[in-house]
Amino acid sequence: MTPLTRSALRSLLCLGALAAVNLAVVTHASAFPGRGGPPKPPAPTCGSTTIYKANGTAWTCTFDDEFNGTSLDTSKWVPVVTANTGYHSGAECFVNSPNNISESGGFLNLTARAEASPFTCSSPAGSYTTQYTSGSVTSGGKFSQTYGRFEVRAAFPAATVAGLQSSLWLYPNNGTKYGAWPASGEIDIAEFYSQYPDRVIPYIHYVPAAPDPNVTNNACYITPTALHSYAVEWSTSSMTVSFDGTVCLTDTWNPAAPLVSPQPFDQPFYVALTQALGITGNAFSPDTTPLPATTQIDYVRVWK
């Protein structure tokens, strides 16, 4: 995951979403002449679950997908396609295929798999040869929010050796507002590295004024293959990441000059869900890493 590819992902997703919105406006205007457009979609309910803030007031649901359909809701999500964005993490090629992105049985399934033979993965950042495809989606251009509570209930692949990386994360609409990654921020609510099958790791990415020991916690032990709720509560002064309601980390960030808090976390971030192949110390091995490997998402809920 490099700053260049993440910036390209953000820019291209937003451009594509803008074109889709413009097309939808024209289409609906002609379909409903004199009626002011189509009816508004129903308000999100976050599973009719009421969550309370520390001060006793209720959070207000702003985004919700329970994944109870039979295909991805493209009014909420954009499939990540390496050929369009240049984005990939490891040896995988992100594609928009039902083999890699599917919705069934109340889950969104993001699957990394080996194809029958090597192929060229087209990319504006430089094409490459691989035999592996995978799935990733974001709400970029569809939904983003500054501050609030973001919660994802998910189960990660059943792997106990290196080679897989699953990520539930937030990324800014403007990925270079305060400079190249990580200066503009990134919020990793939960990342599963299959070399560590007994834990899931959060990370708050930014450039601190001094070493910040609270940006991550490598000792949040959990059973990643089971369904768990992963959440971040983000305010103007702190980030608190919880797994099943148990606090894993709290960070009160202090950015390096010329930024001042709450920068860079004072801008809208969108939701990203990714199943990738591992790199560096968690590197994928075709001989030992089990494929196919699927991250299952039960729901994504956001409140303000």
C-alpha positions in Angstrom: 0.0 0.0 0.0 1.9 3.0 -1.2 1.0 6.7 -1.0 0.9 7.0 -4.8 -1.6 4.1 -5.3 -3.8 5.2 -2.4 -4.0 8.7 -3.8 -4.8 7.4 -7.2 -7.5 5.2 -5.8 -9.1 8.1 -4.0 -9.0 10.4 -7.1 -10.3 7.9 -9.6 -13.1 6.6 -7.4 -14.3 10.2 -6.7 -14.2 11.0 -10.4 -16.1 7.9 -11.3 -18.7 8.5 -8.7 -19.2 12.1 -9.8 -19.8 10.9 -13.4 -22.3 8.3 -12.1 -24.1 11.0 -10.1 -24.3 13.4 -13.0 -25.7 10.6 -15.2 -28.3 9.6 -12.5 -29.5 13.2 -12.3 -30.1 13.5 -16.0 -31.8 10.1 -16.1 -34.1 10.8 -13.2 -34.9 14.3 -14.4 -36.3 12.8 -17.6 -38.0 10.0 -15.9 -39.9 12.2 -13.5 -40.7 15.4 -15.4 -42.1 18.2 -13.2 -41.8 16.0 -10.1 -38.5 17.2 -8.8 -36.8 13.9 -9.2 -37.2 10.4 -7.7 -38.3 9.7 -4.1 -35.5 9.8 -1.5 -34.1 6.4 -0.3 -35.2 5.4 3.2 -33.1 6.7 6.0 -30.5 4.3 7.3 -31.4 2.5 10.6 -28.1 0.8 11.6 -30.0 -2.4 12.3 -32.5 -0.5 14.4 -29.8 -0.5 17.1 -29.5 2.5 19.4 -25.9 3.3 20.5 -25.3 5.9 23.3 -22.4 8.3 23.6 -20.5 8.7 26.9 -22.7 11.7 27.7 -25.8 9.6 27.5 -27.2 11.0 24.2 -27.8 8.6 21.3 -25.7 8.5 18.2 -27.6 9.2 14.9 -27.3 6.6 12.2 -25.9 8.1 8.9 -24.9 5.0 6.9 -25.9 1.3 7.0 -25.5 -1.7 4.9 -26.6 -5.1 6.3 -25.7 -7.0 3.1 -29.0 -8.8 2.9 -29.2 -8.6 -0.9 -27.9 -10.8 -3.7 -25.5 -8.3 -5.2 -23.4 -5.3 -4.1 -25.4 -2.1 -3.6 -23.6 0.2 -5.9 -25.5 3.2 -4.5 -23.2 2.7 -1.5 -20.1 1.0 -2.7 -17.5 1.2 -5.5 -15.6 -2.0 -6.4 -11.8 -1.3 -6.5 -10.4 -2.3 -9.8 -6.6 -2.2 -10.3 -7.0 -1.6 -14.0 -8.8 1.6 -13.2 -7.0 2.8 -10.1 -3.5 1.3 -10.1 -4.2 0.2 -6.6 -3.0 -3.2 -5.2 -1.2 -4.2 -2.0 0.6 -7.4 -2.8 0.6 -9.8 -5.7 -3.2 -9.7 -6.2 -5.0 -7.9 -9.0 -8.2 -6.3 -7.7 -11.1 -7.0 -10.1 -14.9 -6.5 -10.1 -15.9 -10.2 -10.5 -18.5 -12.2 -8.6 -15.7 -14.7 -7.9 -14.1 -12.0 -5.7 -16.9 -9.6 -4.7 -20.3 -11.2 -3.8 -23.2 -10.8 -1.5 -25.2 -13.7 -0.2 -26.6 -15.2 3.0 -26.4 -11.8 4.7 -22.7 -11.2 4.0 -20.4 -9.3 1.7 -17.7 -11.7 0.7 -14.3 -10.5 -0.4 -12.2 -13.3 -1.8 -8.6 -13.7 -2.8 -8.1 -16.6 -5.2 -5.7 -18.2 -7.6 -6.7 -18.2 -11.3 -6.0 -21.1 -13.6 -3.0 -19.5 -15.2 -0.9 -16.3 -15.0 -2.3 -13.2 -16.6 -1.4 -9.5 -17.1 -3.0 -7.3 -14.5 -3.5 -3.9 -16.3 -2.7 -0.9 -14.2 -2.1 2.8 -14.9 0.8 2.6 -12.5 2.4 -0.2 -14.6 1.0 -3.5 -15.6 2.3 -6.7 -14.0 2.0 -10.5 -14.3 0.2 -12.4 -11.6 -2.0 -15.4 -11.1 -4.1 -14.0 -8.2 -7.2 -11.9 -8.1 -9.0 -10.4 -5.1 -11.8 -8.1 -3.9 -12.0 -4.7 -2.3 -14.8 -2.1 -2.1 -15.0 1.5 -0.8 -17.7 4.1 -0.2 -15.5 6.7 -1.9 -17.7 9.2 -3.8 -20.8 7.6 -2.2 -20.4 8.3 1.5 -17.9 9.9 3.8 -18.0 11.6 7.2 -15.9 13.6 9.6 -16.1 12.3 13.2 -18.6 9.8 14.5 -18.8 6.1 15.2 -17.8 3.6 12.4 -18.5 -0.1 13.1 -17.9 -3.2 11.0 -18.9 -6.7 12.0 -16.6 -9.2 10.1 -14.9 -12.5 10.1 -11.4 -13.0 8.6 -10.0 -16.0 6.7 -9.1 -19.3 8.5 -5.4 -19.1 8.0 -2.6 -19.6 10.5 0.4 -19.0 8.2 1.7 -15.9 6.6 0.3 -14.6 3.3 -3.0 -12.9 3.8 -3.9 -9.3 4.9 -7.5 -8.2 5.5 -8.3 -4.5 6.3 -11.3 -2.6 7.6 -10.1 1.0 7.2 -11.0 4.7 6.6 -9.2 7.0 4.2 -9.7 10.7 3.5 -11.6 12.0 0.5 -8.6 14.3 -0.1 -5.7 11.9 0.4 -3.1 14.7 0.0 -4.8 17.6 1.7 -2.0 17.9 4.3 0.7 16.1 2.2 1.5 12.7 0.9 0.6 9.6 3.0 0.6 9.4 6.0 0.5 13.2 6.5 -3.2 13.4 5.6 -4.2 10.5 7.9 -5.5 7.0 7.7 -7.6 5.1 10.2 -7.1 1.3 10.3 -9.9 0.1 12.5 -8.8 -3.5 12.2 -6.2 -5.4 10.2 -5.7 -9.1 10.1 -2.3 -10.5 9.2 -2.5 -14.2 8.9 1.0 -14.8 10.4 -0.7 -13.6 13.7 -3.8 -15.8 13.8 -4.6 -14.9 17.4 -5.1 -11.1 17.1 -6.3 -8.2 15.0 -4.4 -4.9 14.9 -5.6 -1.3 14.6 -3.4 1.6 13.5 -3.8 5.4 13.4 -1.6 6.7 10.6 -0.4 10.3 10.7 2.9 12.3 11.2 3.2 13.0 14.9 5.1 15.8 16.5 6.9 13.3 18.7 6.8 9.5 18.9 3.2 8.4 19.6 3.0 5.1 21.5 -0.8 4.9 21.2 -1.2 4.7 17.4 -1.4 0.9 17.5 -1.8 -2.0 19.9 -0.4 -5.4 18.9 -1.9 -7.2 21.9 -5.6 -7.1 21.2 -6.2 -10.8 21.2 -9.3 -12.2 19.6 -10.3 -15.1 17.3 -10.3 -13.5 13.9 -12.1 -16.3 12.1 -15.2 -15.7 14.3 -17.6 -12.7 13.7 -16.6 -9.7 15.8 -17.6 -6.1 15.9 -14.8 -3.7 15.2 -15.5 0.0 15.9 -13.8 3.4 16.1 -15.3 6.4 17.9 -13.7 9.5 16.4 -14.0 12.9 18.0 -12.2 16.2 17.5 -9.6 15.2 20.1 -9.3 11.4 20.2 -9.8 8.0 18.5 -11.0 5.0 20.5 -10.9 1.6 18.8 -12.9 -1.2 20.3 -13.3 -4.9 19.5 -16.7 -6.3 20.7 -17.0 -3.3 23.0 -13.6 -3.8 24.7 -11.2 -0.9 24.1 -8.1 -1.8 22.2 -6.6 1.6 21.9 -7.2 5.3 22.5 -5.1 7.9 20.8 -5.1 11.6 21.3 -3.0 12.6 18.3 -0.6 15.5 18.2 0.5 16.2 14.6 3.8 17.7 13.6 4.0 21.3 12.6 2.6 23.1 10.6 -0.5 21.0 11.4 -2.4 21.5 14.7 -4.9 19.2 16.2 -7.5 18.1 15.1 -5.7 18.1 11.8 -5.3 15.8 9.8 -8.4 14.1 11.2 -10.7 17.1 10.6 -11.9 16.1 7.1 -14.3 13.5 5.7 -13.1 9.9 5.5 -14.7 7.1 3.5 -15.0 3.4 4.4 -12.7 0.8 2.7 -13.0 -3.0 3.0 -10.1 -5.0 1.5 -8.9 -8.6 1.2 -5.3 -8.6 0.0 -2.3 -10.9 -0.2 0.5 -10.3 2.3 3.8 -8.5 1.9 7.1 -8.1 3.7 7.1 -10.2 7.0 3.6 -11.5 6.2 4.5 -12.3 2.6 2.3 -14.5 0.5 3.7 -17.8 -0.5 2.0 -19.9 -3.3 3.3 -23.0 -1.6 1.9 -22.4 1.9 -0.7 -19.6 1.9 -4.2 -21.2 1.7 -6.4 -20.0 -1.2 -9.2 -19.1 -1.8 -9.4 -16.9 1.3 -12.5 -14.8 2.1 -13.2 -12.0 4.5 -16.9 -11.9 5.3 -18.6 -8.6 6.3 -21.9 -8.9 8.2 -22.6 -5.2 8.3 -21.2 -1.7 8.1 -22.9 1.0 10.3 -21.9 4.6 10.8 -23.3 7.1 13.3 -22.8 10.8 14.0 
